[in-house]
Amino acid sequence: MARQFVAALAAVLLLVTGSAGADPARTPTDFVSDLGDRLLTELKRDLPRDELQGRLQELFTEAFDVPVVAKFVLGRHWKAATESQQHEYLGLFGRYVGGIYATQFSDYSGETFEIRAQTQLSGGDVLVRLDIIRPDGPPLPVDFRVRREQETLRIVDVAVEGLSLIVTKRDEFGSLVQREGMEGLLEALRRTSAG
């Protein structure tokens, strides 16, 4: 249970956003730190599950570069999909990921976070490293890959203990498309979004 919450906490740091992302002088570390502070504020509000899920789904599409991540996750199958399938997939993807993390929020038990470092990556992205401080265990390392597009900061990946969200989802979605086609993936995402 605690591990599920920690994964959710890490991913939801991606979801909590505001106008702070539009400040060109803002560093990726400031951006992630502010997101974390706002996340903890939301958690302490103890929202009903439906309200929290709706909020996270909205925040996900604002803070995370959904088109970039969704296309990467779909990989080579993106180009093979019809324009209609691509459009539906982008909408379902944001709701799917927001729903996953909203469901896991019930495990929150006082965790906090501490920023460790910021590292410039080739290609212009920045890696912001932090630890999730758990009351009953060792710190959990989490890495955020942040990208600046013009004046807006967006998170394009998160890795918990070295395991990348987008790589994990890419393997999972690619396998499903190979077995059941693009329509099979869309149907699975529709069911998840409706449930």
KOLMI-174551 format. One record per residue: x, y, z negated of N, C-alpha, C, O, CB in turn. Coordinates in pm, whole numbers, padded with zeros to 5 digits, always signed. Atoms other than C-alpha are relative to their C-alpha. Glycine has a CB too. Layout:
! KOLMI-174551
XYZXYZXYZXYZXYZ;...
***
This chain:
! KOLMI-174551
+00082-00119+00000+00000+00000+00000+00086+00127+00000+00062+00219+00078-00093-00001-00120;-00085-00120+00006+00271+00250-00092+00072+00021+00132+00087+00135+00176+00101-00012-00114;-00069-00014-00129+00457+00177+00231-00094+00057+00107-00052+00139+00188+00057-00136+00045;+00097-00054-00095+00140+00244+00433-00017+00149-00022-00019+00226+00074-00135-00072-00014;+00017-00141+00025+00094+00575+00260+00121+00080+00047+00106+00185+00108-00024+00025-00148;-00121-00073-00037+00454+00678+00316+00007+00017+00151+00042+00125+00200+00126-00073-00052;+00004-00012-00146+00423+00603+00688-00102+00105+00041-00078+00185+00131-00032-00136+00066;+00104-00098-00031+00102+00804+00693+00047+00140-00034+00027+00233+00045-00128-00032-00077;-00049-00130+00041+00261+01091+00504+00098+00054+00103+00092+00170+00142+00065-00007-00138;-00098-00042-00099+00548+01102+00749-00066+00043+00129-00034+00148+00185+00099-00112+00028;+00066-00033-00125+00324+01099+01050-00090+00121-00013-00100+00200+00081-00079-00118+00050;+00091-00112+00016+00079+01348+00910+00074+00130-00015+00018+00236+00012-00090-00022-00118;-00079-00123-00003+00355+01597+00858-00002+00057+00141+00013+00178+00160+00145-00026-00047;+00011-00045-00137+00324+01612+01235-00130+00073+00025-00138+00157+00115+00012-00116+00094;+00134-00041-00033-00039+01695+01217-00037+00136-00056-00122+00205+00001-00096-00101-00046;+00041-00121+00067-00058+01991+00985+00068+00118+00067+00190+00125+00072+00033-00006-00152;-00057-00107-00082-00011+02307+01185-00061+00135-00035-00147+00145-00122-00020-00030+00147;+00054-00134+00015-00081+02675+01203+00070+00092+00096+00140+00045+00186+00015+00050-00144;-00060-00095-00092+00033+02990+01376+00150+00006-00018+00219+00068+00063-00060+00138-00021;-00144-00004+00027+00380+02937+01229+00080-00057+00116+00195-00017+00135+00032-00077-00127;-00073+00060-00110+00477+02729+01533+00032+00097+00111+00117+00068+00195-00079-00114+00055;-00019-00093-00109+00461+03036+01757+00108+00104-00026+00132+00188+00061-00130+00069+00029;-00103-00097+00035+00736+03238+01584+00133-00042+00061+00188-00144+00021+00012+00015-00154;-00124+00041-00067+01046+03233+01810+00123-00002-00091+00221-00069-00059+00026+00092+00115;-00115-00002+00091+01280+03305+01516-00006-00116-00100+00090-00139-00173+00006+00132-00075;+00021+00109+00096+01144+03011+01316+00087-00120+00038+00093-00157+00155-00150-00040-00006;-00082+00118-00028+01378+02713+01285-00087-00126-00008-00192-00125-00072+00118-00009-00100;+00071+00126+00014+01263+02353+01328-00010-00046-00146-00111-00105-00185+00068-00106+00082;+00005+00037+00141+01351+02296+00961-00109+00077-00072-00185+00019-00151+00135+00025-00066;+00107-00080+00060+01125+02584+00854-00136-00054+00041-00227-00066-00041+00013+00149+00042;+00125+00051-00055+00851+02445+01078-00043-00128-00072-00157-00140-00117+00015-00027+00151;+00032+00128+00065+00867+02093+00931-00026+00021-00149-00117-00040-00205+00115-00101+00020;+00020-00027+00143+00899+02226+00575-00138+00061-00025-00208+00020-00117+00109+00093-00052;+00132-00061+00015+00591+02445+00616-00111-00103+00026-00213-00103-00043-00015+00119+00097;+00099+00105-00027+00401+02152+00768-00015-00091-00121-00127-00127-00158+00040-00082+00124;+00004+00086+00117+00493+01938+00470-00072+00065-00116-00152+00001-00185+00140-00038-00042;+00067-00072+00109+00382+02205+00222-00151+00005+00024-00229-00015-00069+00056+00143-00013;+00142-00008-00031+00050+02244+00400-00066-00138-00011-00181-00149-00053-00022+00057+00141;+00053+00135+00014+00004+01867+00412-00030-00032-00145-00138-00082-00178+00098-00103+00058;+00020+00030+00142+00049+01835+00037-00120+00078-00055-00194+00026-00139+00126+00034-00080;+00118-00078+00040-00207+02113-00012-00127-00071+00043-00223-00080-00034+00006+00142+00059;+00119+00072-00050-00456+01921+00206-00026-00127-00081-00141-00157-00115+00018-00035+00149;+00017+00124+00075-00394+01597+00019-00061+00025-00137-00143-00053-00184+00134-00071-00015;+00049-00029+00134-00464+01759-00314-00145+00046+00000-00209+00051-00106+00087+00106-00065;+00140-00042-00009-00802+01881-00188-00094-00119-00011-00213-00101-00037-00025+00074+00132;+00079+00121+00014-00927+01520-00195-00128+00006+00084-00239-00009+00033-00036-00022-00147;+00112-00010-00093-01149+01558+00114-00064-00137+00022+00003-00239+00010+00047+00058+00134;+00062+00127-00039-01405+01291+00206+00071-00055+00125+00121+00021+00208-00153+00019+00027;-00075+00067-00108-01257+01038+00450-00039+00053+00139+00049+00079+00220-00023-00151-00006;+00044-00047-00131-01470+01153+00748+00051+00141+00029+00096+00170+00139-00152-00003+00010;-00046-00137-00018-01382+01517+00696+00151+00004+00021+00201+00077+00107-00039+00087-00121;-00145+00006-00015-01013+01437+00654+00038-00053+00138+00127+00003+00202+00062-00090-00110;-00032+00057-00131-01010+01223+00968-00025+00102+00110+00058+00117+00201-00083-00125+00025;+00027-00103-00100-01174+01498+01172+00104+00109-00001+00149+00154+00105-00137+00060-00023;-00104-00104+00012-00927+01754+01040+00132-00047+00059+00198+00027+00131+00019+00040-00147;-00127+00051-00050-00629+01533+01117-00001-00014+00152+00100+00013+00217+00032-00134-00064;+00007+00013-00146-00749+01465+01469+00016+00135+00068+00084+00146+00170-00133-00064+00040;-00016-00135-00054-00778+01838+01534+00145+00047-00013+00205+00100+00081-00094+00098-00071;-00135-00046+00026-00442+01911+01375+00103-00073+00086+00202-00014+00129+00034-00018-00146;-00092+00078-00083-00270+01633+01569+00014+00064+00138+00125+00080+00188-00048-00145+00012;-00008-00055-00135-00360+01787+01902+00065+00137+00001+00119+00179+00104-00139+00009+00061;-00064-00132+00007-00235+02128+01783+00149-00008-00027+00226+00069+00031-00067+00082-00108;-00140+00001+00046+00098+02028+01623+00090-00090+00081+00210-00064+00091+00006-00041-00143;-00078+00101-00070+00212+01733+01830-00013+00025+00150-00121+00063+00195-00047-00144-00037;+00008-00018-00145+00294+01756+02200-00068-00123+00059-00002-00213+00112+00144+00022+00063;+00078+00119-00038+00015+01512+02287+00027-00046+00143+00053-00164+00162-00148+00029-00016;-00024+00050-00135+00062+01503+02667+00138-00065+00018+00149-00169+00082-00014+00113+00099;-00136+00055-00012+00439+01443+02641+00007-00137-00068+00057-00233-00011+00104+00096-00061;-00008+00125+00076+00404+01174+02375-00089-00107+00063-00046-00221+00079-00041+00023-00146;+00093+00097-00058+00100+01007+02533+00056-00058+00131+00045-00178+00155-00136+00066+00026;-00058+00049-00127+00272+00984+02873+00120-00089-00026+00136-00193+00039+00042+00119+00091;-00115+00084+00033+00592+00849+02719-00045-00136-00051+00010-00239-00012+00090+00069-00105;+00049+00125+00057+00397+00589+02524-00056-00091+00110-00036-00213+00105-00109+00028-00106;+00056+00081-00109+00217+00474+02840+00107-00045+00099+00089-00145+00168-00108+00079+00073;-00112+00040-00085+00547+00463+03030-00037-00008+00147-00110+00077+00197+00053-00133-00045;+00021+00016-00144+00538+00338+03389-00147-00018+00036-00185+00002+00151+00079-00118+00051;+00142+00020-00025+00168+00263+03354-00074+00132+00022-00184+00133+00078-00064-00076-00116;+00061-00132-00020+00093+00639+03353-00022+00026+00149-00132+00066+00189+00087+00111-00063;+00010-00029-00143+00162+00673+03726-00097-00095+00071-00157-00058+00173+00137-00010+00066;+00091+00096-00062-00042+00362+03807-00146+00027-00036-00236-00022+00032+00038-00141-00042;+00137-00030+00043-00348+00496+03624-00063+00103+00094+00006+00187+00150-00001+00052-00145;+00071-00100-00079-00615+00691+03812-00003+00131-00076+00025+00135-00196-00144-00048+00034;+00009-00130+00066-00661+01060+03740-00106-00002-00110-00086+00058-00216-00032+00111+00103;+00106+00012+00100-00983+00979+03554+00049-00077-00122+00020-00038-00235-00123-00070+00062;-00055+00079+00111-00806+00715+03343+00101+00082-00080+00101+00077-00203+00066-00129+00052;-00099-00083+00068-00522+00955+03264-00069+00103-00090-00028+00123-00205+00089+00071+00102;+00072-00102+00076-00765+01224+03150-00064-00062-00125-00051-00007-00235-00108+00067+00088;+00063+00064+00115-00960+00985+02926+00104-00047-00101+00085-00032-00221-00085-00119+00046;-00106+00049+00088-00641+00833+02787+00057+00112-00087+00077+00092-00207+00112-00063+00083;-00055-00111+00079-00504+01173+02679-00093+00037-00115-00046+00061-00227+00025+00122+00090;+00095-00032+00106-00822+01248+02483-00007-00109-00106-00009-00080-00226-00138+00021+00059;+00008+00111+00094-00841+00903+02327+00126-00015-00084+00119-00052-00201-00028-00130+00073;-00127+00017+00070-00472+00899+02233+00006+00089-00124+00045+00042-00231+00116+00032+00094;-00002-00091+00115-00502+01206+02008-00092-00046-00111-00054-00041-00228-00039+00140+00044;+00094+00049+00101-00808+01067+01831+00049-00130-00064+00031-00151-00184-00138-00021+00062;-00051+00129+00049-00647+00723+01797+00106+00021-00109+00096-00037-00217+00059-00082+00115;-00109-00020+00097-00333+00845+01621-00050+00075-00123-00014+00040-00235+00116+00077+00065;+00057-00070+00115-00523+01092+01403-00079-00093-00090-00072-00083-00212-00088+00114+00047;+00080+00097+00076-00757+00812+01298+00083-00097-00081+00049-00130-00194-00088-00076+00092;-00089+00093+00071-00475+00576+01205+00047+00060-00132+00040-00004-00237+00122-00037+00088;-00060-00059+00119-00320+00819+00960-00105+00047-00100-00079+00046-00220+00087+00115+00040;+00107-00037+00093-00648+00944+00815-00041-00120-00084-00067-00108-00203-00122+00057+00076;+00038+00122+00071-00734+00585+00724+00099-00034-00110+00060-00084-00216-00009-00117+00099;-00103+00038+00096-00405+00540+00540+00015+00099-00116+00092+00074-00209+00132-00014+00070;-00018-00104+00101-00444+00853+00327-00044-00040-00139-00002+00022-00237-00074+00120+00039;+00050+00038+00132-00620+00675+00044+00112-00047-00092+00089-00060-00213-00105-00109+00014;-00111+00048+00081-00279+00555-00077+00085+00112-00062+00184+00083-00129+00089-00087+00084;-00081-00109+00054-00151+00902-00173+00009-00009-00152-00093-00022-00221-00059+00136+00042;-00018+00009+00145-00001+00890-00521+00111+00093-00051+00195+00052-00131+00031-00145-00040;-00092-00100+00054+00201+01206-00578+00134+00012+00071+00224+00076+00017+00023-00029-00140;-00126-00013-00072+00477+01171-00317+00025+00146+00039-00069+00223+00062+00001-00090+00124;-00042-00132-00048+00672+01485-00222+00106-00023+00107+00135-00137+00143+00054+00090-00117;-00105+00014-00102+00942+01555+00036+00113+00099-00026+00095+00201-00093-00059+00020+00141;-00118-00086+00013+01288+01707+00052+00075-00002+00133+00115-00109+00180+00093-00047-00117;-00075-00011-00126+01457+01833+00372+00147-00028-00026+00204+00025-00121-00019+00141+00064;-00141+00034+00016+01807+01686+00414+00089+00073+00099+00194+00125+00061+00020-00148+00016;-00090-00056-00101+01946+01821+00742-00076+00031+00128-00188-00015+00151+00115-00097+00030;+00049-00029-00134+01886+01962+01087+00116-00021+00096+00225+00032+00074-00058+00147+00011;-00106+00030-00095+02086+01833+01384-00046+00030+00141-00154-00013+00183+00044-00148-00011;+00031-00030-00141+02091+01968+01740+00027-00124+00084+00134-00184+00073+00084+00121+00051;-00015+00116-00089+02037+01690+01997+00025+00047+00142-00006+00161+00176-00126-00090-00006;-00018-00035-00140+02137+01686+02361-00139+00016+00062-00234-00053+00023+00084-00109+00076;+00128-00025-00062+01857+01817+02580-00081+00108-00069-00189+00144-00022-00079-00127+00003;+00066-00112+00065+01761+02090+02334-00088-00035-00119-00124+00054-00196-00081+00070+00097;+00082+00038+00116+01555+01891+02082+00083+00009-00127+00206+00007-00123-00057-00143+00017;-00066-00007+00131+01634+01917+01711-00056-00111-00087-00177-00135-00089-00021+00140-00067;+00040+00104+00093+01625+01633+01460-00001+00059-00141+00102+00106-00190+00095-00124+00009;+00013-00047+00138+01495+01737+01118-00016-00124-00087-00111-00201-00070-00122+00099-00018;-00001+00118+00087+01573+01478+00851-00048+00039-00139-00010+00142-00194+00141-00062-00008;+00048-00024+00135+01390+01455+00523-00015-00133-00072-00011-00240-00011-00133+00078+00000;+00030+00117+00083+01327+01215+00240-00137+00018-00060-00171+00127-00108+00107-00020-00111;+00124+00005+00076+00985+01122+00107+00040-00048-00140+00095-00157-00156-00109-00096+00069;-00036+00033+00138+01033+01122-00270-00120-00073-00062-00229-00017-00076+00038+00130-00084;+00106+00085+00054+00831+00838-00422+00017-00014-00151+00130-00032-00198-00001-00139+00067;-00011+00013+00145+00750+00820-00794+00046-00137-00046+00102-00151-00154-00132+00032-00063;-00031+00137+00045+00803+00443-00801+00097-00073+00093+00093-00196+00102-00129-00079-00011;-00094+00067-00089+01080+00376-00550+00105+00096+00051+00100+00216+00022-00074-00063+00117;-00105-00086-00054+01387+00505-00370-00057+00092+00108-00162+00064+00165+00115-00084+00056;+00045-00090-00106+01355+00797-00127-00010-00075+00134+00068-00166+00161+00096+00120+00012;+00021+00060-00131+01228+00704+00219+00043+00100+00107-00016+00208+00115-00148-00043+00018;-00046-00094-00103+01417+00864+00512-00098+00008+00118-00147-00093+00168+00138-00040+00050;+00088-00026-00113+01205+01022+00784+00067+00104+00090+00118+00205+00041-00141+00050-00048;-00060-00092-00097+01330+01193+01102-00108+00053+00093-00187-00024+00148+00112-00070+00080;+00093-00065-00093+01127+01443+01307+00079+00056+00117+00177+00128+00098-00081+00111-00071;-00059-00056-00121+01220+01523+01664-00087+00117+00042-00204+00099+00078+00012-00108+00115;+00074-00123-00025+01115+01884+01727+00049+00062+00130+00169+00066+00158+00016+00100-00118;-00033-00062-00128+01102+02056+02065-00061+00139+00005-00175+00160-00037-00051-00087+00120;+00052-00137-00019+01066+02427+02140-00034+00015+00147+00051+00001+00234+00105+00109-00046;+00046-00032-00135+00859+02505+02448-00036+00147+00000-00136+00186-00061-00122-00090+00044;+00014-00145+00004+00889+02878+02512+00009+00043-00145+00116+00034-00204-00135+00047+00065;-00008-00047+00139+00797+03016+02167-00071-00093-00097-00090-00057-00213-00059+00139-00010;+00077+00091+00084+00610+02714+02030+00081-00124-00035+00141-00186+00052-00130-00040+00069;-00064+00122+00045+00756+02433+01822-00104-00112-00001-00217-00092-00044+00063+00018-00142;+00085+00118+00000+00607+02086+01869+00084-00120-00042+00203-00127-00012-00065-00024+00141;-00068+00123+00038+00697+01751+01720-00030-00103+00107-00145-00123+00145-00044-00050-00141;+00017+00097-00109+00755+01484+01985+00027-00143-00045+00003-00237+00031+00092+00035+00115;-00016+00135+00053+00848+01187+01765+00029+00008-00150+00077+00109-00201+00114-00076+00074;-00034+00016+00140+00880+01070+01407+00052-00142-00016-00002-00237+00042-00124+00028-00094;-00055+00132+00029+01091+00782+01284+00006-00019-00152+00063+00064-00223+00142-00018+00063;-00003+00035+00142+01040+00621+00943+00096-00116-00015+00079-00221+00046-00144-00036-00054;-00107+00099+00018+01344+00425+00826+00055-00046+00135+00083-00164+00155-00053-00122-00080;-00058+00029-00130+01473+00445+01184-00096-00057+00103-00056-00079+00217+00111-00094-00017;+00098+00058-00092+01154+00306+01342-00083+00112+00062-00158+00180-00008-00091-00103-00072;+00066-00107-00072+01019+00544+01608-00147-00030+00025-00183-00139+00070+00071+00025+00131;+00142+00012-00028+00644+00600+01631-00025-00020+00149-00101-00109+00187-00075+00125-00048;+00031+00010-00143+00652+00651+02008+00056-00127+00063-00006-00182+00155+00054+00122+00073;-00054+00126-00055+00875+00352+02081-00087-00117-00042-00114-00207+00038+00147-00022-00048;+00087+00106+00049+00656+00128+01864-00130-00004+00078-00174-00110+00122-00029+00018-00149;+00126-00007-00074+00338+00247+02035+00021-00032+00147-00067-00090+00211-00063+00139-00015;-00028+00031-00141+00502+00220+02378+00003-00152+00021-00055-00202+00117+00135+00063+00044;-00003+00147-00009+00574-00150+02319-00140-00059-00012-00178-00145+00067+00091-00059-00109;+00136+00051+00025+00223-00212+02184-00093+00027+00119-00163-00063+00164-00057+00063-00127;+00090-00036-00110+00040-00024+02463+00042-00068+00130-00043-00113+00207-00001+00153+00018;-00049+00065-00122+00262-00164+02740-00041-00146+00006-00080-00196+00111+00152+00012+00009;+00040+00141+00007+00191-00517+02628-00149-00016+00027-00190-00107+00099+00035-00058-00137;+00145+00007-00022-00183-00452+02620-00036+00027+00145-00121-00042+00201-00071+00100-00091;+00029-00030-00140-00185-00296+02968+00042-00117+00089-00029-00149+00185+00074+00129+00045;-00042+00116-00080+00010-00593+03108-00100-00114-00011-00125-00184+00087+00139-00048-00043;+00096+00110+00020-00243-00837+02959-00139+00033+00055-00203-00052+00117-00011-00033-00147;+00140-00033-00027-00569-00647+03016-00020+00116+00095-00134+00155+00121-00068+00030-00128;+00013-00114-00092-00495-00360+03255-00028+00130-00074-00048+00132-00196-00110-00027+00100;+00024-00132+00058-00548+00010+03199-00140+00008-00061-00157+00069-00167+00016+00110+00107;+00136-00002+00056-00921-00041+03145-00005-00072-00135-00081-00033-00223-00100-00065+00098;-00005+00071+00128-00841-00289+02866+00054+00090-00110+00003+00088-00222+00086-00124+00012;-00056-00094+00099-00627-00027+02688-00103+00107-00034-00125+00138-00152+00129+00065+00054;+00099-00104+00025-00893+00241+02731-00115-00053-00086-00162+00015-00177-00054+00055+00132;+00108+00058+00079-01160+00008+02594+00042-00020-00145-00036+00006-00237-00045-00134+00061;-00051+00017+00136-00945-00074+02291+00006+00135-00072-00029+00144-00190+00141-00066+00001;-00006-00133+00061-00889+00298+02227-00141+00055-00025-00164+00122-00126+00079+00097+00089;+00139-00043+00020-01263+00369+02271-00056-00065-00127-00118+00003-00209-00088-00037+00123;+00051+00072+00117-01349+00103+02011+00061+00056-00127-00010+00077-00226+00030-00150+00009;-00068-00054+00118-01090+00239+01768-00054+00139-00033-00078+00170-00150+00153+00006+00022;+00050-00137+00022-01213+00598+01816-00143+00001-00051-00181+00090-00127+00008+00079+00129;+00140+00006+00042-01576+00494+01765-00015-00056-00141-00114-00027-00209-00081-00085+00097;+00011+00066+00129-01503+00291+01450+00046+00086-00109+00043+00045-00225+00076-00127-00002;
***
